Amino acid sequence: MNSFLRAILLGLGAAGALSCAVSAQDEPAPFNAFSVSTANGTIVRAAENQLLVVATLTGPLFVETDDGPVPTGRVVCAASARIDQAARKQVGNGACTFTDVDGATAWGEWTCEGYELLGCRGMFKLAGGTGRLTGATGEATVIWRPSAHEFKKQLDGSVLDNVSGVLIWRNFKLRTK
């Protein structure tokens, strides 16, 4: 078990969520992580019954353990979602960067599908990192569940949307080099 893995178990560092145990067979041990996030973005009409949302989600990152959630740092995600108002469905994609207190980072991209105002579910693919996360890869199911929206219409017709919610990574499988 490397020192970074021990740091996760002790609740140190945001990237800790990205470096859980690897078994003797080099198979990643899955774990769950989440962020209580705020999302700030802009909503614009893209077509009849079509909206486009571009936002940034930020918040502290936690790893679930048998003793409850352990704070492990911060996450920042860029998001773009297209909403079909007639069907009340949405598709989205984006990228996230996880940052540890010592400066190590990891990043990846995600896609998801879901329903307007209810959130979405999809896949997250970890693509690399810096520091002790250099070369890290992995995947997880990603889930966004907004809980409160604050809409502010702008003079140009766009709408600012400030949202709080939970961003979840389920069954995260991490591979480190």
N, C-alpha and C positions, 0 to 999 in steps of 0.2 A: 504494500500500500504506500503510495507516494505521499509526500508531505502535503501536497495540495488536497488530496483525498481526505487526509486527516483534518485539514482546515474546514472542509465541508461538514464533516461530522461534528466539528466544533462550532459550526455556524459562522465561519469566517469567509468573507468575500462573495461577491455576486457571481463571479465565474464559478464559484463552488457548485452552483446548480448545474454547471456544465461538466463537472469532472467526478462523477460518482464512480463507485467501485467497478473494477474490471476483474472478472473471475479468472481462475487459473487457466481456463480454456480461452482466454482473451475475448470472451463474450461479455458485452456490457451488462451491468446490473441496472435494470430500469428504475427510474425514480420519478417523482412528481414534483413540479415547481410551480409557483404562481407569483403574480405581481398584482397588488392593489394599485391600479393605475388611474391616471387622468389622461384623457385624450382631448386635444385641442385641434380643431380643424375647420375647414371651410367646405360648405356644401354648395354646389352649383348645378343648375339644370343642364343636362347634357343632351336631352331630346325629350319628346313627348313621353311622359311617365317614366323618365329616366333621370336619376340624380347621380352625381359623382362626388364622393367624399374623399378629401385628402387630409390626413391628420398625423400628428405625432403623439404616441403614447409613452408615458414615462412613469416610473414608480420603483419602489423598493422591491427586491426579489427575495422570495422565501423558498426553502426546500422543505417538503413534508418529511417528518421523521416520526418514529413511534412515540416520541415525547412532544409532538406538535410541531408547528411551523418554526423553522430556524431562519432568521434573517441572514442573507448571504450577499447583499450588495444592491446594485441597481441595474435596470434595463431601460433601454430607449428603443422604440420601434417606430418606423415610418410605415404608414398604411395608406392604401388607396382602395376604395370600394365603390362598385357600381351597383346602384339600387334600382330595381324594376318596381315602380310603385304599383302597377296594375297587379302583378303577381305577389308583391310584398317580399320578394326574394332579393338577395344580394350575393355578389361574388367579390372577393377581395384578395389582395396580395401585399407583400411588403417585406421589410427586412428588420432585424433586431440586432442590437449590440448589447452584450452583457459586460459589465465592468466590475472587476474586483477592487477592493480597497487598496491593493498594492499596485494597481495599474494594469494587471493582466486583463486581456479582453478576449471575447469570442463573439462570432457573428454568424448569422444565417438568414435564410429567406423562408417565407411562408406563403401559402395560398389557403383560402377558405371559402366556404359557401354557407349561407344561412338565410335568416329572415330579418327584414327591416326592423330596427329597434330591439331585436332579441339577441343579435350577435351571430357568430358563425363558428364553424369547426372545419379543420383541415389539417394539412401536414406542414411541419417545420423541419427544415434541413439545415443542420449546423455545417458550416463550410470552412472554418478556420479560426485562428486566433493569434494572439501575441503572448510573449512571456511564456509561462508554463503551459499555456494552451495552444502554442504553436502547433499546427497540424491537426488540431482536434476536429473530429467529424462526428455526426450523429443525427438522430431524427427523433421526432416526437409528434404526437397529436397536439395541435394547438387549438385552444378554445378562447373566444372573446365573448364575455357576457357583460354588456353595459347595464348599469343600474339606475342612472339618473342623467337626463339630458337637460341642457340649458341652451336654448336657441336664441340667437340675436340676429334679426334681419338687418342687412346692410343697405346703404343707399344704392349700390350697384346691382342689387337683386340677389347677391349671394347671401348665405346664412352662415354665421359662425356657430359652431357647435362645441360646447364644453361638456365632456362626459366623464363620469367616473365609472369604474367597473373592475372586473377581475379578468386578467389574462392568465391562462393556465397552459402548462406544458405537461401532458399526460404520457406516462410510459416512456420517458426520455431515455434513450439509449446512447451513451457517449462512448466514443473511442478516442483515446489519446495515444500519442506516439511516445 
